[in-house]
Amino acid sequence: MGKNWAIAIGINNYDNLQPLKYAQRDAEVMATWFEEEAKFDQIFLFTENSPPIPANPPIVTQPTNARFRRFLNRQFETPLLNPEDNLWFFFAGHGKRYNDQDYLMFPDSDPTDSTTAISVDYVTQRLRRCGADNVVLLLDACRDEGSRGGLRIGEEEHQGVITFYSCTANQQSFEIDELQHGAFTHMLLEGLRLQGEFSCATVERLDQYLRYNVPKINSSHKKPPQNPYLKAEPPYKMYFILLKQAARLQDVLLLKYQASQVENKGDLPLAKQLWKRVVVAVGYDSEAFEAIERIARREIQPVTNPNSQPDISITQPVTSSRGDTPNSPPSLRGKGVGGLDSFQFDVVTVNQQGKEVNREKREAEYFREEVGNGVSLDMVYIPAGSFMMGTEDAEIERLVKKFNWDGYRTEKPQHQVTVPTFYMGKHPITQAQWKAVAALPKINREFKPEPSHFKGDNRPVELVSWYDAVEFCARLSKHTGKQYRLPSEAEWEYACRAGTTTPFHFGETITSKLANYDATNTFAEEAKGEYRQQTTPVGEFPANAFGLHDMHGNVWEWCLDDWHADYKGAPKDGNPWFNDKNNNLYQKTGNAVLRGGSWNYTPGSCRSALRLYNTRENRSYNVGFRVVVVPA
């Protein structure tokens, strides 16, 4: 199940442009990789001396403008592939831009006449007729006199297509004599050949590999900067698995998460295709087959009663487009369409240099809790799902060696956890929210209404102990009729990651423009940044994909769990992990878990997986918390 086809074009010699050295070799080596290593089902190679394609009559493959147009029209006039199949298109040669449109130049193309070239848009439209919903373009274009540049490929968006560009629109793309390849193609082949934990099996990881390594190899060969970039339309294609033989468990879980998200939003045809891609990647998968069958039933017999319970799986519940379920908190039932409001926000991704490489609009659902004195608390809907909690052994050892700190070993063994639906505070609890709840009747203990060292109504509360936070939740629960509590450690990490597998939900690193921490220290290859030496108002920095702010930095956040030195024996259902069955939180002793880092900690301490602890009685000006509520 799941076919793979490829087209590879390499052009060295042009009638009206400077010749290139290694474009033909690039295409030939890519074609060999498609056939011998990736085991593709069909490869079409176009070079100056490539053999004809068997047909009646045979198709001449020495590329010209007219010949390649005829090939596209003839080969892809009707669908030949299924939606779960893949079609790859590789081009090495000159490119040019006319009137904000990107064109590929063929040997007979005239750079003064756009009609003699073939637009990238035309290619993508024809390729999409193949029937596969995954079309991947690899464009090593824009070369001139030993460099692939000057005639620039731009940044058009091609819906339904994943496009890897060899350089940005204002750069050249270089050939390297010592490698006898274009720099982009050389690193592309290296990335595609990686196996194990460092494999580039997904669109996202291949993109990250190219963004990091192409500039690096150019620098080592004394070439000017060249920065590849990716256009994935729609953005969820970032998580597509390109190479199932190199895919890791985390890749499959992330694809499952995207499938369940789309299904939750009611886009059943797209959800079905994403679940089918899970099957293509791993073969038999009971969760995927159940989802496909569930969607088939919903398509035949759509749910007409918005309050009825749909036929859903336990681990991936299906909700309406506004997130309503029969288990919504009592105050939400019947509130508007689905009972939840929504908000929009930007999600930012950066590379190892801290440079923004992607920004996309997202939408999340929430309800607003009035806590008193005109103060409210926004609780964001967190969908159920599975994720890999902790860090892989090899990555831990790399961190221990790089930063000389054994604490990273508490993040093992990495294990799969399935987390039910819950709601989490959009921000850490603020001083205004703390003060409002402090005015409510005591449940078990007193706490100060204004404990914080850094004053400000919209700053996170700090100098609060674990017991203080538990009392806050108890008062809020009695006031609202909902069961508020601290998050479990698993809920916290799941919510922080928001579907990502990188060290931070922002990507490979963070910067002081994205979070509040001691940015005079660096994590990857980003420049040093600002150290603010105090907390900042909540919500000043970009949110993660769930719509949660300040998950990295600002203040450490208490979790409900007892501290454990590693994950051996940890729950796999998202529940808090206690050493005993004592349910009286006020009688708990010992250490509790802290997550997220803070304003005065280094970036490595702000990672999604990092764990720390403190005694429950401790109060510190870098420790706060946020709350969760589980549907009744």
C-alpha positions in Angstrom: 0.0 0.0 0.0 1.4 3.4 -1.0 3.3 3.7 -4.3 6.3 6.1 -4.9 7.0 7.7 -8.3 9.7 10.2 -9.1 10.8 12.5 -11.9 14.4 13.7 -12.1 15.6 16.4 -14.5 19.2 17.6 -14.8 20.4 20.2 -17.4 24.0 21.2 -17.9 24.0 22.9 -21.4 21.8 25.8 -22.5 21.4 27.5 -25.8 21.1 31.0 -24.2 22.5 30.6 -20.7 25.8 29.8 -19.2 26.5 26.0 -18.9 26.4 24.2 -15.6 28.8 21.5 -14.4 26.9 19.1 -12.2 23.2 19.4 -12.8 23.0 16.3 -15.0 25.0 14.3 -12.4 22.7 15.5 -9.6 19.7 14.2 -11.5 21.4 10.9 -12.3 22.5 10.3 -8.7 19.0 11.2 -7.4 17.4 8.8 -9.9 19.8 6.1 -8.6 18.8 6.8 -5.0 15.1 6.7 -5.9 15.5 3.3 -7.6 18.2 1.4 -5.6 18.0 2.8 -2.1 14.4 4.2 -1.7 13.0 1.4 -3.9 10.6 3.6 -5.8 8.1 2.0 -8.1 8.6 4.3 -11.1 11.4 6.7 -12.1 11.4 9.1 -15.1 14.9 10.5 -15.8 15.4 13.5 -18.1 19.0 14.4 -19.1 21.0 14.9 -22.3 21.7 11.2 -22.7 18.9 9.5 -20.7 17.2 6.5 -22.4 13.6 6.9 -23.8 10.6 6.1 -21.7 8.9 2.9 -23.0 5.6 3.8 -24.6 3.9 3.8 -27.9 5.5 5.7 -29.4 8.5 5.9 -26.9 8.9 9.2 -25.1 12.2 11.0 -25.8 13.8 12.2 -22.6 16.4 14.7 -23.8 14.6 17.7 -22.1 13.3 20.6 -24.1 10.5 22.9 -23.3 8.1 21.3 -25.7 9.0 17.7 -24.9 8.6 18.1 -21.2 5.2 19.8 -21.6 4.1 16.9 -23.8 5.3 14.5 -21.2 3.4 16.3 -18.4 0.2 16.5 -20.5 0.4 12.9 -21.7 1.5 11.2 -18.5 -0.7 13.1 -16.0 -3.8 13.8 -17.9 -5.7 11.3 -15.8 -5.1 10.1 -12.2 -2.6 7.2 -12.1 -2.0 7.1 -8.4 -4.0 6.9 -5.2 -4.3 9.7 -2.5 -1.9 7.8 -0.1 0.8 7.6 -2.8 3.7 9.9 -3.4 5.1 11.7 -6.4 8.6 13.4 -6.2 9.9 15.9 -8.7 13.6 16.8 -8.7 15.0 19.6 -10.9 18.6 20.7 -11.2 19.2 23.6 -13.6 18.6 27.3 -14.2 15.5 29.1 -12.9 14.1 32.5 -13.6 11.4 34.8 -12.3 8.9 36.6 -14.6 6.2 38.9 -13.3 6.2 37.3 -9.8 6.0 33.8 -11.3 8.7 31.2 -10.9 10.0 29.3 -14.1 12.3 26.4 -14.8 14.6 26.9 -17.7 15.1 24.2 -20.3 18.0 24.0 -22.8 16.0 25.9 -25.5 14.5 28.5 -23.1 15.1 32.1 -23.9 15.6 34.2 -20.8 13.9 37.2 -22.4 10.7 35.2 -23.3 8.7 33.5 -20.5 6.8 31.4 -23.0 9.9 29.4 -23.7 10.2 28.3 -20.0 7.9 26.2 -17.8 6.4 27.8 -14.7 6.6 25.9 -11.4 2.9 26.5 -11.0 2.2 24.7 -14.3 4.3 21.8 -13.2 2.6 21.5 -9.8 -0.9 21.7 -11.4 0.0 18.9 -13.8 1.6 16.8 -11.2 -1.3 17.1 -8.8 -3.5 15.4 -11.5 -1.6 12.2 -10.8 -4.0 11.5 -7.9 -1.5 11.4 -5.1 -2.2 13.9 -2.3 1.6 14.1 -1.5 3.6 15.9 -4.3 7.2 16.8 -3.2 9.2 19.3 -5.3 13.0 19.4 -4.8 14.3 22.5 -6.8 18.1 22.9 -7.0 17.8 25.8 -9.4 19.2 29.3 -10.1 22.7 28.6 -11.2 25.2 30.6 -13.3 28.9 30.1 -14.0 29.6 27.6 -11.3 26.9 29.0 -9.0 23.2 28.3 -9.0 21.9 31.8 -8.7 21.2 35.1 -10.2 18.0 34.0 -11.9 16.0 33.4 -8.7 13.2 31.0 -7.8 10.7 32.8 -5.6 8.3 31.8 -2.8 5.0 31.0 -4.4 2.5 28.9 -2.5 1.3 25.8 -4.3 -1.6 24.3 -2.5 -1.3 20.6 -1.7 2.5 20.6 -2.6 5.6 20.3 -0.5 8.4 22.4 -2.1 12.1 22.3 -0.9 13.9 25.3 -2.4 17.7 25.2 -2.6 18.1 28.9 -1.5 16.1 31.9 -0.7 14.8 34.3 -3.4 17.7 36.7 -2.9 20.6 34.2 -2.9 22.6 32.1 -5.3 22.6 28.3 -5.2 26.1 27.0 -5.6 27.9 24.0 -7.2 31.0 22.7 -5.4 33.8 21.3 -7.5 35.2 19.2 -4.7 31.9 17.4 -4.4 30.9 17.4 -8.0 27.4 18.3 -6.9 25.3 21.3 -6.1 25.6 22.0 -2.4 21.8 21.5 -1.9 21.7 18.2 -3.8 24.7 16.9 -1.9 23.2 17.6 1.5 19.8 16.4 0.3 21.2 13.0 -0.5 23.1 12.8 2.8 19.9 13.7 4.7 17.8 11.2 2.9 20.3 8.5 3.6 20.4 9.0 7.4 19.0 6.2 9.5 18.0 5.7 13.1 17.4 8.5 15.6 18.9 11.2 13.3 16.9 10.2 10.2 15.2 12.8 8.1 12.1 10.7 7.6 9.6 13.6 7.9 9.2 16.8 5.9 10.0 18.8 9.1 13.2 17.0 9.9 14.5 17.0 6.4 13.9 20.8 6.2 15.7 21.3 9.5 18.7 19.2 8.3 19.0 21.1 5.0 18.6 24.6 6.7 21.5 23.7 9.0 23.9 21.8 6.8 23.7 23.5 3.4 25.0 26.9 4.8 27.6 24.9 6.8 29.0 23.0 3.8 29.1 26.3 1.7 31.1 27.9 4.4 33.5 25.0 4.6 34.1 25.4 0.9 34.4 29.2 1.0 31.1 29.8 -0.8 28.7 32.6 0.0 25.7 31.9 2.2 22.9 29.7 0.8 19.8 29.1 2.9 17.3 26.5 1.8 13.7 26.9 2.7 10.5 25.0 2.7 7.0 25.7 1.6 4.4 23.2 2.8 0.8 23.8 1.8 -1.2 23.2 3.9 1.2 23.5 6.9 0.1 20.1 8.3 2.2 18.5 5.5 5.2 19.4 7.6 4.5 16.2 9.6 4.2 13.9 6.6 6.5 10.9 6.6 8.6 11.0 3.5 10.5 7.7 4.1 8.7 5.0 5.9 11.8 2.8 6.2 13.5 5.5 8.3 10.5 6.7 10.3 10.6 6.6 14.1 7.8 6.0 16.6 7.6 9.7 17.4 7.0 10.5 13.7 4.1 8.1 13.6 2.6 9.5 16.8 2.9 13.0 15.5 1.1 12.0 12.3 -1.6 10.3 14.4 -2.0 13.5 16.4 -2.5 15.6 13.2 -5.0 13.0 11.9 -7.0 13.1 15.2 -6.9 16.9 15.2 -8.3 17.1 11.7 -10.9 14.5 12.5 -11.9 16.5 15.7 -12.5 19.5 13.5 -14.8 17.5 11.2 -12.8 17.4 8.0 -13.4 13.7 7.5 -11.9 13.2 4.0 -8.6 14.8 5.0 -8.6 12.9 8.3 -9.1 9.6 6.4 -6.1 10.4 4.2 -3.9 11.2 7.2 -4.9 8.0 8.9 -4.2 6.1 5.7 -0.7 7.6 5.7 -0.2 6.2 9.2 -1.0 2.7 7.7 1.4 3.3 4.8 4.1 4.2 7.3 3.8 1.3 9.7 1.6 -1.3 8.1 -1.1 -2.7 10.3 -2.1 -0.2 13.0 -5.3 -0.9 15.0 -5.8 2.7 16.0 -5.6 3.9 12.4 -7.9 1.1 11.1 -10.4 1.9 13.8 -10.3 5.6 12.8 -10.8 4.8 9.1 -13.8 2.6 9.9 -15.2 5.2 12.3 -14.9 7.9 9.6 -16.6 5.6 7.1 -19.5 5.2 9.4 -19.8 8.9 10.1 -19.7 9.6 6.4 -22.6 7.2 5.7 -24.6 8.1 8.8 -23.6 11.7 9.9 -24.5 12.7 13.4 -27.5 15.0 13.4 -28.0 15.5 17.1 -25.2 17.9 18.3 -25.7 16.6 21.9 -25.4 12.9 21.0 -22.3 10.9 21.6 -20.4 10.1 18.4 -18.8 6.7 17.8 -15.3 7.5 18.9 -12.1 5.8 20.2 -11.1 6.3 23.8 -7.6 7.8 23.0 -8.7 10.2 20.2 -12.2 11.5 21.0 -14.0 13.2 18.2 -15.7 16.6 19.0 -17.6 19.1 17.1 -15.9 21.9 15.3 -16.1 24.0 18.5 -14.9 21.3 20.8 -18.1 20.4 22.6 -18.6 16.9 24.1 -21.1 15.5 26.6 -18.3 15.6 29.1 -17.8 19.3 28.9 -17.8 21.1 32.3 -21.4 21.8 33.4 -21.1 25.6 32.8 -20.2 25.0 29.2 -23.2 22.9 28.1 -25.5 24.8 25.9 -23.2 27.8 25.7 -23.3 29.0 22.0 -22.1 26.7 19.3 -20.3 23.9 21.0 -20.0 25.7 24.3 -16.5 27.2 23.7 -15.1 30.4 22.4 -12.1 30.5 20.1 -9.1 32.7 19.6 -6.4 33.0 16.9 -2.7 33.2 17.3 0.6 32.8 15.5 2.8 29.7 16.0 6.5 30.4 15.4 9.2 27.9 14.5 12.9 28.6 14.5 16.0 26.7 13.4 19.2 26.0 15.3 20.4 29.5 14.6 17.3 30.9 16.2 16.1 32.2 12.9 12.4 32.1 12.2 11.7 29.5 9.5 7.9 29.2 9.8 5.0 31.2 11.1 1.4 30.1 10.8 -2.0 31.1 12.0 -3.7 28.7 14.5 -7.0 28.7 16.3 -7.7 27.2 19.8 -10.8 26.9 21.9 -11.3 28.0 25.5 -13.8 29.0 28.2 -13.5 31.9 30.5 -13.8 31.4 34.2 -14.8 34.4 36.4 -12.9 34.1 39.6 -14.1 37.3 41.3 -13.4 41.1 41.6 -13.7 41.3 37.8 -10.8 38.9 37.3 -11.1 36.0 34.9 -9.1 32.9 34.0 -8.9 31.6 30.4 -8.9 27.8 30.2 -7.7 26.3 26.8 -9.0 23.1 25.4 -6.3 20.5 25.1 -7.3 17.5 22.9 -6.6 13.9 23.9 -3.7 12.2 22.3 -0.6 10.1 22.7 3.0 11.3 22.8 6.5 10.2 23.6 7.4 11.5 27.1 11.0 12.1 28.0 14.1 12.1 25.8 15.9 9.4 23.8 19.0 7.9 25.4 21.4 9.1 22.7 20.1 12.7 22.9 20.4 12.6 26.7 24.0 11.6 26.4 24.7 14.3 23.9 23.2 16.9 26.3 25.1 15.5 29.3 28.3 15.8 27.3 27.6 19.2 25.9 26.4 20.9 29.1 28.2 18.7 31.7 25.0 18.1 33.7 23.7 14.7 34.7 20.2 16.0 35.4 19.2 15.2 31.9 19.3 11.5 32.7 16.1 11.9 34.8 14.2 12.2 31.4 14.6 8.5 30.7 13.4 6.0 29.8 11.4 7.6 27.0 7.9 6.1 27.0 4.5 6.5 25.3 1.8 8.2 27.3 -1.9 8.6 26.3 -3.5 11.7 27.7 -7.3 12.3 27.9 -8.9 15.6 27.1 -8.4 18.4 29.6 -8.3 22.2 29.9 -5.2 24.1 30.9 -4.7 27.8 31.9 -3.6 29.9 28.9 -1.0 31.5 31.1 0.6 30.9 34.5 -1.6 32.1 37.3 -1.2 35.9 37.5 -0.9 38.0 40.7 -4.4 39.5 39.9 -5.9 36.0 39.7 -4.1 34.9 42.9 -5.4 37.9 44.8 -9.0 37.3 43.6 -8.9 33.7 44.8 -7.2 34.7 48.0 -10.4 36.6 48.8 -12.4 33.4 48.6 -13.1 31.4 51.8 -10.3 29.3 53.2 -10.5 25.5 52.6 -7.5 24.1 54.5 -4.9 26.8 54.9 -4.2 30.5 54.7 -2.0 32.2 52.1 -0.8 35.7 51.4 -2.9 37.7 48.9 0.2 39.5 47.5 3.2 37.2 48.0 5.2 38.0 44.8 8.7 39.6 44.7 8.2 41.1 41.2 5.0 43.2 41.5 2.4 43.5 38.7 -1.1 42.3 38.3 -0.4 40.6 35.0 2.9 39.1 36.0 2.9 35.5 37.2 2.5 34.9 40.9 5.7 33.6 42.6 6.9 32.9 46.1 4.2 30.3 46.4 4.7 26.8 47.7 3.2 23.6 46.3 0.7 23.6 49.2 -0.3 27.2 48.5 -1.0 26.2 44.9 -3.1 23.3 46.1 -5.1 25.6 48.3 -5.6 28.0 45.4 -7.1 25.1 43.4 -9.3 24.0 46.2 -10.8 27.5 46.7 -11.3 27.9 42.9 -13.0 24.5 42.7 -15.5 25.3 45.4 -16.2 28.7 43.9 -16.8 27.4 40.4 -18.1 23.9 40.9 -15.4 22.4 38.7 -12.4 20.3 39.9 -9.4 22.5 39.4 -6.0 21.1 40.3 -2.3 21.3 39.3 -1.4 19.4 36.1 0.2 16.0 36.2 3.8 16.0 34.9 2.6 14.0 31.8 -0.2 16.5 31.1 2.3 19.4 31.5 4.8 18.0 29.0 2.1 16.9 26.6 0.6 20.4 26.7 4.0 22.1 26.4 5.1 20.0 23.3 1.7 20.6 21.5 2.6 17.9 19.0 6.3 18.7 18.6 9.3 16.5 19.2 12.0 19.1 19.2 13.7 20.4 22.4 11.4 23.3 22.5 7.9 23.8 21.0 9.5 26.6 19.0 11.9 24.1 17.4 15.6 23.4 17.8 16.3 26.3 20.2 14.7 29.4 21.7 15.7 33.1 21.8 15.0 36.0 24.1 12.5 37.2 21.6 10.4 34.0 22.2 10.8 33.5 26.0 12.0 35.0 29.2 15.1 33.2 30.5 18.9 33.9 30.9 19.7 34.3 27.2 23.3 35.3 27.9 23.7 31.5 27.7 22.9 29.7 24.4 21.5 26.2 23.7 22.3 25.6 20.0 23.7 28.1 17.5 21.6 31.1 18.3 23.1 34.4 19.2 23.2 35.5 22.8 20.2 37.6 23.8 18.7 39.6 26.7 18.7 38.6 30.3 15.8 40.5 31.9 16.6 39.4 35.5 12.9 39.4 36.4 9.5 38.0 35.5 7.6 39.5 32.6 3.8 39.9 32.1 2.2 36.7 30.9 1.3 36.4 27.2 4.1 38.7 25.9 5.7 35.9 23.9 4.3 33.6 21.1 2.1 30.7 22.1 2.6 27.1 21.2 0.3 25.1 18.8 -2.3 24.6 21.6 -2.5 28.3 22.3 -0.6 28.2 25.6 1.9 31.0 26.5 5.0 31.0 28.7 5.5 27.2 28.7 9.2 27.9 28.3 10.7 30.3 30.9 9.3 33.1 33.0 8.5 30.9 36.1 8.9 27.3 37.0 5.6 25.6 37.3 4.5 23.2 40.1 3.1 19.8 39.0 1.0 17.5 41.2 3.4 14.5 41.1 5.8 13.3 43.7 9.4 13.5 42.4 10.9 10.4 40.9 14.5 10.2 39.7 13.5 8.7 36.4 10.5 7.3 34.5 10.8 3.6 35.5 7.3 2.5 36.4 5.7 5.8 35.4 2.0 5.9 34.6 1.1 5.7 30.9 -2.4 7.2 31.2 -1.5 10.8 32.0 -2.3 10.6 35.7 -0.1 12.1 38.4 2.5 9.7 39.8 2.4 9.4 43.6 4.5 7.2 45.8 1.5 6.1 47.9 -2.3 6.0 47.7 -2.7 8.9 50.1 -5.2 11.2 48.4 -5.0 14.0 51.0 -2.7 16.5 49.2 -2.2 18.5 52.4 -0.5 15.5 54.0 1.9 15.0 51.1 5.6 15.4 52.1 8.9 15.4 50.2 9.6 16.8 46.8 7.3 17.7 44.0 8.0 18.2 40.3 8.8 21.5 38.6 8.6 22.1 34.9 9.3 24.8 32.3 12.4 26.8 33.4 12.3 30.4 34.5 13.6 33.9 34.0 16.9 33.3 35.7 17.7 29.8 34.3 19.6 28.9 31.1 17.8 27.8 27.9 18.7 24.1 28.5 16.5 24.2 31.6 13.5 25.5 29.6 13.3 22.4 27.4 10.0 20.7 27.0 11.3 17.5 28.6 13.4 18.9 31.4 12.5 18.0 34.9 13.4 19.6 38.2 12.1 19.3 41.8 11.8 21.2 45.1 10.4 20.6 48.5 6.7 21.2 48.7 7.2 23.9 51.4 9.7 25.9 49.3 8.8 29.3 48.1 11.0 30.9 45.4 10.8 34.1 43.3 11.2 32.0 40.2 8.4 29.4 40.9 4.7 29.7 40.0 2.1 27.4 38.5 -0.9 27.0 36.2 -4.0 25.0 36.7 -6.0 22.4 34.8 -9.5 21.1 34.9 -10.7 17.8 33.6 -14.2 17.4 32.0 -16.6 16.1 34.6 
